[in-house]
Amino acid sequence: MSKLAIRSSAWYGDKEIFLTFPKEWDVQKCLMTGHAEKPLLKDDFRERLLHPVGTRPLNELAKGKRDCVVIVDDLTRPTKAYQAIPAVLEELHKGGLDDSHIRFVMGLGAHHFMLLDDLVKKLGPDIPDRYCVFNHNVHENNVRLGETSFGTPVAVNREVMECDLKVAIGGIMPHRTAGFGGGAKLILPGVASIETIEHNHAHVPSGRGEGRINNNESRLDMEEAARMAGLDFIVNSIFNADRDWCELVCGDVVDAHRAGVKIARRNYLTRIVQEADVAVVNGYPMENEAYKVFSTAIESVKEGGDVVVLLHTPESSRGHYYNGRFGSHFGGRGWSPDLYLKKPWKMGRVIVVSPWHSLVDEWYFGVESQWVKSWDKALNLLLLKHDKHSEIKAAVYPYATLQISEKIASYT
């Protein structure tokens, strides 16, 4: 047997796990271009913040301001915000804002609340101790701002709107409707009301898949909402294989995001193995939204081939008030039985490997998915179909929720 190591358990130790395959199989580990990019150092963060795209440096924007809110994405995103926060705070302090006039709001969108342990993981141990950190409430305390040109009624978190300097920290990664995450998504859906999220998600056309930014009305709607909310400055990460910041793009909510997306397209680009008998797609580093692996899997696996999803998080799938499932036959406003996996599809089987199993979450991976608790059990299922001594083509994508094909990378 041959052995292959990959990363797992984002936010829960970032552990290494090992996959074994018959030595006769043609196993290809498919890495993204930015796999081994070096993480930014302290001075790198400082230097990047002094050279924003499309606006003045943060320390200049902070001058004369009364209160600052720092909006941060949640644990469904791989952003190690604690790596950038010290440099951001340093710039705010240079601009004259002391700690008593800075607060944090977690941009949850319609996701579940974060507890103190979650906040420490995302922000670092000292931030909840030194600053007020608030969870966004999608149902209450949102201020109505008007409508976008797409008809979306915009209501944004009250605490955010009461601050006269608004900064957002998040990551740029592929997104199935907005093209890429980050930028204006920290406002909509990040700190928007459920009505605002519903209209954007249900009534504004999307870019038809990951990678599309231009003419993507869903993203343009988000950007209008961010302008209406007065988001002053974004700090966005590009990730390496360990989800460290390997690049930082900051500045204007639109201009800086566009510049960051150009880097992200190159960084996450992955050579896709075509017509694979078996595609192994790892949910890392967004294992609580691991259903995002399927865009990579569908491009790689041949008709009738097998997809193995690696799902190593005790959270299973995140709670979602908009499109989550809340009963046997119903869910949030955006829920439907075939929301994530629509038939017909060309894959033969979906095998989910997870040490933790939640029956209600099987819906995210298809009601016909087979769940096992270890790689060895998954391999046994594969060997029942694929001859151990034949040359089977297997493709392994170590961080499939980030990886994009050449086709997706070429979109504009």
SVG drawing of the C-alpha trace seen along z (x, -y; Angstrom):
<svg xmlns="http://www.w3.org/2000/svg" viewBox="-42 -65 51 73">
<polyline fill="none" stroke="black" stroke-width="0.4" points="0.0,0.0 1.1,-3.6 0.5,-6.3 -0.4,-10.0 -0.6,-12.7 -3.1,-15.6 -4.3,-18.2 -7.7,-18.1 -9.6,-19.5 -9.5,-23.3 -10.1,-25.1 -9.7,-21.8 -6.0,-21.3 -5.2,-21.3 -4.1,-17.7 -2.5,-15.5 -4.3,-12.4 -3.0,-9.6 -4.7,-7.9 -3.5,-4.5 -4.1,-3.1 -3.2,0.1 0.3,-0.4 -1.1,0.6 -3.4,-2.4 -2.4,-5.6 -2.9,-8.1 -2.3,-11.7 -2.2,-14.3 -3.4,-17.5 -2.0,-20.7 -3.0,-24.2 -0.4,-26.7 -0.1,-28.6 0.2,-25.4 3.6,-26.3 3.5,-30.1 5.2,-31.5 3.0,-33.0 3.2,-36.7 5.3,-38.0 4.5,-40.8 6.3,-43.4 4.5,-42.1 1.1,-42.9 2.2,-46.4 3.6,-47.0 0.5,-45.8 -1.8,-48.0 0.2,-51.1 -0.5,-50.4 -4.2,-50.0 -6.0,-49.8 -8.4,-52.5 -8.4,-54.5 -6.1,-56.1 -4.2,-54.1 -6.3,-52.9 -4.4,-55.2 -5.4,-58.2 -9.1,-57.1 -9.1,-56.7 -8.2,-60.3 -11.0,-62.3 -13.3,-59.3 -15.4,-58.7 -15.9,-54.9 -14.6,-52.0 -16.2,-48.6 -14.1,-45.7 -16.3,-43.1 -14.8,-39.6 -15.9,-36.5 -16.8,-33.4 -15.5,-29.8 -17.1,-28.7 -14.3,-30.6 -10.6,-29.6 -9.4,-33.2 -7.0,-33.3 -8.0,-36.8 -5.7,-36.8 -2.7,-37.0 -3.9,-40.3 -5.7,-41.9 -2.5,-43.3 -1.4,-45.2 -5.0,-46.5 -5.2,-47.7 -1.8,-49.3 -3.1,-51.4 -6.2,-52.4 -4.2,-53.5 -1.9,-55.5 -5.0,-57.3 -6.0,-58.3 -8.6,-55.6 -8.0,-54.0 -9.3,-50.6 -12.5,-52.0 -13.6,-53.3 -13.0,-50.0 -15.4,-47.1 -15.8,-43.8 -18.9,-42.4 -18.8,-38.9 -20.1,-38.8 -22.2,-35.6 -24.7,-36.3 -27.4,-33.7 -25.0,-31.3 -25.2,-30.2 -23.8,-32.3 -20.2,-32.0 -19.3,-31.1 -16.3,-32.5 -14.1,-29.5 -15.0,-30.1 -14.1,-33.8 -10.7,-33.0 -9.9,-30.7 -10.8,-33.3 -9.6,-36.5 -6.9,-35.4 -7.2,-35.0 -6.7,-38.7 -9.3,-40.3 -12.5,-39.2 -10.8,-40.1 -9.8,-43.7 -12.7,-44.6 -16.4,-44.1 -17.1,-41.4 -20.7,-41.1 -22.4,-38.4 -24.6,-39.7 -28.3,-38.9 -29.8,-38.3 -33.4,-38.7 -33.1,-41.8 -31.4,-45.2 -30.8,-45.9 -31.1,-49.4 -33.0,-49.9 -31.0,-51.9 -33.1,-51.7 -33.0,-49.5 -30.3,-48.6 -30.9,-49.0 -31.8,-45.3 -34.6,-45.9 -32.9,-44.4 -34.2,-46.0 -30.9,-46.7 -31.0,-46.5 -27.6,-46.3 -26.5,-45.6 -27.2,-48.5 -23.9,-48.4 -22.1,-48.5 -24.2,-51.5 -23.6,-53.4 -19.8,-53.5 -18.3,-56.1 -15.4,-54.0 -16.1,-50.5 -13.4,-47.9 -13.9,-44.3 -11.5,-41.4 -12.1,-38.3 -10.8,-35.9 -11.1,-35.5 -12.0,-32.0 -14.2,-30.5 -18.0,-30.9 -20.8,-29.2 -22.9,-32.4 -20.8,-35.4 -17.9,-34.2 -15.4,-34.7 -15.9,-35.4 -14.6,-38.4 -15.1,-42.1 -18.7,-43.2 -19.8,-39.8 -18.7,-41.0 -21.7,-43.3 -24.2,-41.3 -24.8,-38.7 -22.2,-39.2 -24.1,-41.8 -27.4,-42.1 -30.9,-41.1 -32.6,-37.9 -34.9,-39.9 -31.9,-41.4 -30.2,-38.1 -33.3,-36.4 -33.8,-38.9 -30.1,-38.8 -30.0,-35.0 -33.5,-34.3 -34.3,-37.2 -31.0,-38.5 -29.3,-36.3 -26.0,-34.9 -22.8,-34.5 -23.7,-30.9 -20.9,-29.3 -17.5,-29.9 -15.1,-32.3 -17.5,-34.7 -17.3,-38.4 -18.1,-40.6 -21.8,-40.8 -22.5,-38.8 -25.6,-40.6 -25.5,-38.8 -22.1,-40.3 -22.9,-43.7 -26.0,-43.8 -23.7,-43.0 -21.4,-45.7 -24.2,-48.3 -25.3,-47.3 -21.7,-47.7 -21.5,-51.2 -24.9,-52.0 -23.6,-50.8 -20.5,-52.9 -17.9,-50.1 -14.6,-52.1 -11.9,-49.5 -11.4,-45.8 -8.5,-43.6 -8.7,-40.4 -6.6,-37.2 -5.3,-34.9 -4.5,-31.4 -1.8,-28.9 -2.2,-25.2 -2.1,-25.7 -4.7,-28.6 -2.1,-31.1 -2.2,-34.6 0.2,-34.3 -1.0,-37.6 -3.1,-40.5 -5.1,-42.9 -6.7,-45.9 -8.5,-49.1 -11.7,-49.9 -14.5,-47.4 -14.7,-46.9 -11.3,-47.9 -9.3,-45.9 -11.5,-42.9 -11.0,-42.9 -7.2,-43.1 -7.4,-40.2 -9.5,-38.0 -6.8,-38.3 -4.3,-36.8 -6.8,-34.2 -7.3,-32.9 -3.6,-32.2 -3.2,-30.9 -6.0,-28.4 -5.5,-27.1 -5.3,-23.4 -4.7,-20.9 -7.8,-18.7 -7.4,-15.0 -9.9,-14.1 -11.9,-10.9 -10.8,-9.7 -12.2,-6.4 -12.1,-7.8 -12.0,-11.5 -11.0,-12.1 -12.1,-15.6 -11.0,-17.0 -13.3,-19.5 -10.3,-21.2 -10.1,-24.2 -13.9,-24.7 -15.1,-21.4 -18.2,-22.8 -19.3,-23.7 -17.7,-20.6 -20.4,-20.3 -18.5,-22.9 -16.1,-20.1 -18.5,-18.9 -17.6,-21.5 -14.1,-20.0 -15.3,-16.4 -17.7,-16.8 -15.0,-18.2 -12.7,-15.3 -14.6,-12.0 -15.7,-10.0 -19.3,-9.0 -20.2,-6.3 -17.0,-6.9 -16.8,-7.3 -16.4,-10.5 -15.0,-10.3 -15.6,-13.3 -13.3,-13.8 -15.2,-15.6 -13.1,-15.9 -14.8,-18.4 -16.9,-17.8 -19.2,-20.6 -20.5,-18.6 -22.3,-21.2 -22.9,-24.7 -26.3,-25.9 -27.9,-28.2 -31.1,-30.2 -31.7,-30.9 -31.2,-27.6 -30.6,-25.1 -32.9,-22.2 -35.1,-22.5 -37.5,-19.5 -38.1,-16.4 -39.6,-18.2 -38.9,-21.9 -36.1,-24.3 -35.2,-28.0 -36.6,-30.4 -34.1,-29.3 -34.3,-25.6 -35.2,-23.0 -34.7,-19.2 -32.3,-19.3 -30.5,-22.6 -27.0,-21.2 -27.0,-18.0 -29.3,-18.0 -30.0,-14.8 -29.3,-13.6 -25.5,-13.7 -22.7,-11.6 -21.1,-10.3 -21.6,-6.7 -21.3,-6.9 -20.7,-9.5 -18.8,-8.1 -18.4,-10.5 -15.6,-9.8 -16.3,-11.5 -15.4,-10.4 -18.6,-12.2 -22.0,-11.5 -25.1,-13.6 -28.0,-11.9 -29.8,-15.2 -26.7,-16.5 -26.7,-13.7 -29.0,-15.9 -26.0,-18.2 -24.3,-15.2 -27.3,-13.4 -29.7,-11.0 -27.9,-8.1 -24.5,-9.0 -22.7,-6.3 -21.1,-7.4 -18.2,-5.7 -16.0,-6.8 -12.6,-6.0 -10.5,-6.0 -9.9,-2.3 -13.7,-1.6 -14.0,-3.9 -11.2,-2.1 -12.9,1.2 -16.0,-0.1 -13.9,-1.3 -12.2,2.1 -15.6,3.9 -16.0,2.1 -12.5,1.3 -10.0,4.2 -7.1,3.9 -4.6,5.1 -5.9,3.0 -4.5,-0.4 -7.3,-2.6 -6.9,-6.3 -7.5,-8.2 -7.2,-11.9 -6.8,-13.5 -7.6,-17.2 -6.2,-18.1 -8.2,-21.4 -11.0,-21.0 -13.1,-23.8 -10.4,-26.2 -9.2,-24.6 -10.4,-25.8 -9.9,-24.4 -8.3,-26.2 -11.8,-26.8 -13.0,-28.5 -9.8,-30.4 -10.3,-31.8 -13.7,-33.4 -13.9,-37.1"/>
</svg>
